[in-house]
Amino acid sequence: MPSRPTDTPLNDRQRAVLAAVCETLLPEIRRDDDPEGFFATGAARAGTAARVEQLIASLADPRDRSRIRTLLDALGSPLANLVLSGRPASLTRLPPAAREMVLRGWAHSRLPLRRAGFQALKRLAHVAYYGWPVTDGSNPAWRHVGYPGPLPQPEQAIEPLPTLPIERDTTLECDVVVVGSGAGGGVVAGVLAAAGRSVVVLEKGPNPGSRDMSQVEGEMLSSLYLDGGLVMTQSGSMPVLAGSCLGGGTVINYSTSFPLPEKVRHEWEEVSGLSLFTSNRFTESFDRVSARVNVGTRWTTPGRRDELLEQGLRALDWHVDVMPRNVTDCKEGLECGYCGYGCRHGAKNSTARTYLADAAAAGARMVVGCEVERVLHERGRASGVAATVRGPGGSRHRLTVHARAVVAAAGGIHTPAILRRSGLANRNVGRHLRLHPATAVMGVFPERVTPWEGSLQTRYSDQFADQHAGYGAKFETAPAHFVLAASAFGWESAHQFRQDVAGIDHYGLCGVLLRDRDPGRVVVGRDGRPRVHYELSRFDARHVREAVRGAAQVLAAAGAREIFTLQTPPARARTSEPLWLDRLMAAADARGYRYCRMSYITFHQVASARMGRSPADSVVGESGEAHELKGLYVADGSSFPTSSGVNPMLTIMAIADHVARAIQDRW
């Protein structure tokens, strides 16, 4: 059972309300057909509230912790409950059925803020319960569906890359300092180090080897994802997932390696005013990075999850194709399904296995646990960065890096924050943000699907990708472990939610990845922290709606006997009943697709420091250099002119290759 954090953000009253919330969402349910004790093991027995308190304490943004405390205070206040739910009592003093009615009132409220508050608590409680073992290295929910949990470590370990320890306040000198080590920063470091430049790479996250990849979902979210995987948009409508380790998102992504579609290349040329995106030299960058990370379709044997997607698409005579992936000697079976938490076999050609390894071999120095505060500049030119390095035992040391060029590749959330903290006044910094929102439709199949198994993604469909002027949604699958269910499944009651999770071994899914037209923004607060403001527009929501309808048809054509959406409460239909699709969509439409009505997640944050000809509508020029500050370059998804409509890794790599060569050519 997890212990209470020593730096607890909660007082005793808030802690009692949190325990009541957890026990209401995850009660002990006595059933005769429960040999593994899944239903009987509630939050109290599993120590869920203590785990949630640890998660709250780990929230990077103090405002997020404050919001949770305010929410718990409201649920613990008789007066607030009287106003909000008509029950003049603290949640802790209500009987279980009344507690659930109060929470249902929040979950289904007409007020987006109340729905967001419920979703925050629901997500924390369920991730805490399902994402870690309860006893003996397992979890009653895992045993109930035959989920194996963490698999044995491979015999041959993959060692982490060599890094430079910072044990005191330190100053380094180099040609180029690269902030971030993912698809953008990793490529820049590899290309420039191989060209003989002195390179320093600064990474906020840790440096994992295969022994560090425990395959416990909660642990891996906490260690390999940005801020523990707990970042949310400011409205609470969407979790924001991004890699935060040496290799960045390329370590934990699904190895999907689409080139930028031709139509989007032409759109980017028009939006940006730059000839780069339709040029041969950009194509050559794609060719180089694709070859280095071995993009291809050789290791694309579908697991049952992808077989069902393909089966349904072919039955409807809809578009389906094989997914290009950046892997070598992929295991493709059970083990592969865990690679969203790092590939322990080294088959995924992340930048840690390719470009960063090249950079290290060429003498590049890498520092992990490093948070860059600002870019240093003198006489209108970037001259380095100021940073802080976290050491063991909570130690913190100042790091100053002097460089001839600075490359910001910290991702679509943190790159604009670094630029703004560095004094850039360009009004486009943080604007034009696209999130590539993702949701899914679930199908219940008569046979076991075990959706956590099989290659990460091997089939896709563009049937709904162009609903209007190149905007729409792609169909893909994703490995469905327990945290996906805990985060995304809609809620109508504690018992029904437990029933939904209990059937996960029979679920197939059709993922809906929206190419969003209408932007949000990254705003940097007075405390210097980035905050994401984003809501799905009506235009984009219409595309989600049509894709959800199509996804339901795909699953039904593949043999699903029941369909449900990721809305709160879920829209459901049995495919054997007449007019099931009309009824499903009527229920889905009644719930809506915006403002915490439907579960979304973003894995791809782009276009927040975009590339273009003019500083009036962009942040950097064609070489990636900032309009406002010479010697400062952006080389990640932030520089996209708009959303790409495809998983962006390969496009980020191509842009980074282009930027690195532009830097090289100037010296």
C-alpha positions, 0 to 999 in steps of 0.5 A: 500500500502506498504511503502518504507523501511527506510533502502532502498538499492536503489537509486532514479534511481534504484527505477525508473527502478524497478517501470518500471520493475514491471509495465511491468511485471504487467501492467494494462489490460482493459478487459470487462470480468474482474469483480474483476479487476484482469487484471485492477489492475497492479503493480502501483495500487497495490504498487508492486514496494514498496513491492519489495523494502522491499523484496530487503532490507530484503535479508540476503546476501549483495551480493544479494542486490548488484546484484539486484542493478547492474541489475537495473543499467544495465536496466537503462543504455542506453549503457548497453541496446544498447549492450544487447538488441539493444535499446539505452535507459533506460528502464524507457524511453521506451514505454510499448511494447518496455520495454516488448521486452527488458525483453523478451530478458533477459528472453529468452537469450542464456546467463544463467546470463541474464536469471537468472537476469530476473528470480530474478526480475520476482520472486520478482515482482510476489511474491510481487503482489500475496503474499499479499492483495492489498485492504480490506484484499484481492487481485483481483487475489484471488477474480478472481479465488475464492481463499478465502485468509486467513481463520478465526482463529480456536476457540482454539488457539495453544500457542507457546512453552515457551522460555528463553528471552535474554535481556542482554549479557548472559552465560548459562551452560548445558550438551548439546547445540543443534543448530537448532530445526527441524527434527534433533535438535528437536529430539535430544533435546527431547531424551536427555532432557527426559534422564535427560540431561540439554539441551539448544536449539538455534533457528534462527527463531521465536516461532510461535503459531497458532495466528501467522500463518496468512495464508497470503503467503508473511507474512508466507514466511517472518516469517517462512522460512529461510531468508524470502524464498528468498535464491537462488543458486548462479547462480539464477537457484533454490530457496532454501526453508527451515524452520526457526522457532521453530520446523524448517522444520517440522512446514511448511513441507507437513507432508510426512513421508517416511522411507528410501528405502531399496535400498538407505540404502544399497547404503548408507552402501556402500558409507559411509563404515558404517554398521549403515544404514542396521542395526537393531538399525537404524530400531529401530530408525525409529520405535521410531520416527515414533511412536512419530510423529504418522506416518500412512495413516489414515488421507489421504483423497485426495483432488481433486488435488490428486484424479486427480493424482491417476486417471491418474496413474491408467488409465495408470496402473502405480504405485500409493500408499497412502502417509504416514503422521505424523498427528493426527486428520487432518482436511483434507479439505480446511484448510489443504491446508494452512499447508505449512505455519503452521498448526493452528489446531495442527494436524501436529506432528511437533517437536514443538508439539512432541519432543520439547514439551517433552524437554520443559516439562523435563526442556530444555531451548529454545532461539529463534532469535539466530544466532550461529556464531561458536563452542567453543573448548578447547584442541581438544574438543567442549566446547560450542557455541558463538551466538547473539540473536536478541531482540525486536526493533533491540537489539542484545545481546551476548550469550555464552553457555558452554556445554559438547557436541554440536549438529549442526542441523541447516540444509544442508546450515547452518550446514556446515557454522557453522562448517567452521566458527568454524575452521574445516578444513576437506575438505568435509565440504560443499561438496557433497550437494544434493538438491532434486530439484522439478519441476512440469507439469501443467494440465488444466482441464475443471472442477474447481480443486481449487488446494490450497485445500485438504490434503497436499499430500496423493498420490505418484508414484514411476513409474519413481523413478528408471531410472538408478541405483536407480536414477530418480524422484518421482511423488507427488502433492503440494497445489498450492497457488498463490506464487507457480504460481508467482515463478514457472510459465514460462514467455513469455509475461505479458498478457500470464502470467496473463492469466496463473495465472487467470486459477489456479482454473482449474489446476492440477499438477504432481510434479516431485521430482528428486533424484539427483546423482551429487552434488553441494557445500556450500561455506562459504565466507569471511563474514562467510555467506553460499552460495549455488553452484549447477547446475543440471547435464546432467545425472540428467536432463535426468531423469527430462526430462523422468519424465516430459514426464511421468507427462504430460501423467498422467495429460492427462490420468486424463482428462486435456485438455491442458498441460504446463511445468514450462519452460520459455517460457512454452512448451504447448500442447492441448491433443485433437490434434494429436501427442500432446505429441511429440510436447510438448516434442519437445518444452520442449527439445528445451527450455532445463532443465538446467541453468534457462530454467526450474523452480525448487525449493529445499525444502530438502538440504542434504549431505553437512557434510556427515557421513562416516568411513573416514575423507578422504570422510566424516565429521562425523563418525557413532555416528554423532561425527565430525572426527576432533573435539570431542564432536561436533555432526551433527544430521540433513540432512547434515549427509546423505551420498547421496540424499535419493530420498524421502522426508527426514524428517523421515530419519533425525529424525531417524539419530537424534534419533541414534545420541542422544542415542550415546551421552547418552551412552557416559555419 
